[in-house]
């Protein structure tokens, strides 16, 4: 046990003390937040340039309904003006030509611009033209105030969804739960993939440097493998704990400030804030992430450890790593489809099978699935990683002494059967 503790301490401290770990741990949440806010911030800071569009309305019915919006201005030209003459006017950034029969044939509209037109400019012009043409078509019915009548009958439904199969009736939002589930599945996918491969890379490097031959003279191979897995796993747990602390702090102190500064928030946004603004709910999510991270990491890192011990370099390992990478990717892919119907039979079985359960269960948990399903998934995951560690340890004790030969899957199975 003393040797195991020394190996765990070495693997853990060696990585936690690195500047790259500290920087990535502290900056990653800020980077993710910046990526979410960047598009809006860029639009606010940059803003479109002021443009003036000359309008030649051959029909004489539409140009009067075009309104200036923000930095887009319209200037009406004579309906008989030749298009070539209008293009030569330097004051205009573009010419909008509207066909004579545009009400019946809306495709008879052309926009000529100096340089590439922006998407925002095209969207604004198109929306205004659609509104103007719809009003012209409505006027043909000769019904007084028809436009106002149609506007009055429009309904914007905001449906509140409540669960009745829980002890307390609670409001839910499928969109918010879907986004949270996808974020949790993505987080688990990244951690299992990154830290699992870190175990494999560490073993290959020490095997190439012949360090393992010295270490195993005083430490059993099984103890060495388990120490590496646990030490690197603690690094992942530390990172999750720090992120959980930052997110819970954001939920408790920053989220209320955001709510108070909003004048008329969207209904879906209110649902998201209601869930993410509850520190207890956020803490519960991170507890589940922690448990399934430990189970999923232990399961897959034991596979990576066996692969790392069996090869001499990263190139040889690339062929065998598909044994671990493909199920991880499939688990994340399945989680995206499972989140659309978290209570289906497929969702249940994929969240029970250990190869896919960490990611798939993360996608289901925000929807409030029964606790016994989560417990069953965790129990099977723990049993599976104990079995996988036992199998991988048998491969590891043989593989670390093998050099110069690239093993096949058949060789790994034969090593696992050695007593």
C-alpha positions, 0 to 999 in steps of 0.5 A: 500500500505504501508503494501504491501511495508513492506511485499515486502521489508521483503521478498526481503531483507531477501533473497538477504542478504543471503550469499548463494544468493550472492555466487550463483549469482556470481559463477553460471555464472562462474560455467556454463562456467567451466562446458563447458570448463572442458572437454577440459581443462581436456583433455589438462592437463591430456593427454593420457599416452604414449603407444606402440602397437606391430603390427602383420600384417598377410596380410603384407599390412596394418602395413606399413601405420600405423603412430605414433600419439602423444603418440601412437606408433606402432612397427611392428612385424614379420607376422609369430610371434605367438600371445602368444609370442607377448603377453609376450613382456613387452615393448608393452602395447598392441598387434594389430593382423591383419588378412590375409584376412583383406582387404576383411574382415575388422572384422578380426582385434583384439587388445589385451591390458594390462588393459582397453584400452582408447577410444582415443586409439581405435579411433586412431587405428580404423581410421588409419586402415580404411584409410589403408584398403580403400587405398588398396581397391582403388588400386585394380581399377588400376586408377592412382592417384585415391586417390588424385582424390577422395580427390579433389572432396570432398566438405565441404559446409558452407552455409550462411543463410539469412532472407528476411522477416525482414527490414534488411537482416541478417545472421542467424545460426539455430544451434546457435539459437537452442543452445541459445533458449535451454539455455534461456528455461532452465534458465526460467524453473529453475527460475520458478520452484525454486522461485515458490516453494520458495513461497510455502515453505515460506508460509508453514513454516510461517503457521506451526509457526502460524506467519500468524495468527498474520500477518493477524490481521493487513494485508489482506490475499490477500495483504500478498500473493501478497507481498510474490509473489512480494518480492520473484519475485524481488529476481529472477529479481535481479539475472537475472539483475546481470547475464545479466550485467556479460554476456553483459560485457563478450560479449563486452570485453572478446569475441573480445579477444577470436576472435583475439586469434583464428587462424582458427575458425570454421564456426559455431563457427564464427556464434556463436561469431558473435551473442553472441559478439553483446552486443545489441543482448545479452541485447535484449535476457535478456529483453525478459527473464526478461519479460517472467520470470515475467509473468511465475513466477507470473502465477505459483507462485500464484498456488504455493501460493495457494497450500502452504496455503492449506497444513500444511507440504511439504509432503502434498504439494507434491501431489498438486504440480503436478498441477504446476510442470507438466505444467512447465516440459511439457513446457520445453520438448515441447521447445526442439521439438519446437526449431527444427521447430520454425515456425510450427503451434504447436510451435505457439500455445504452445507459446501462451498457458500460461502454456507453453508459457514462456519456448516455447517462449524462445526457439523460440525468437532467431530464429527471430519470428514476434514481434506480436507473442511475444506481443500476448504471453505476453498479454495473459500471463499477463491476465492469471496471473492476473486471476490466482492471483485472484483465488489463493487469494480466496483459500489463504484467506481460506487455511491459517486458515485450519489445520489438514486436507489434502485438495483435488483438489475438496476442492481447487475448492470449496474454490475458489468459495467462495465469 
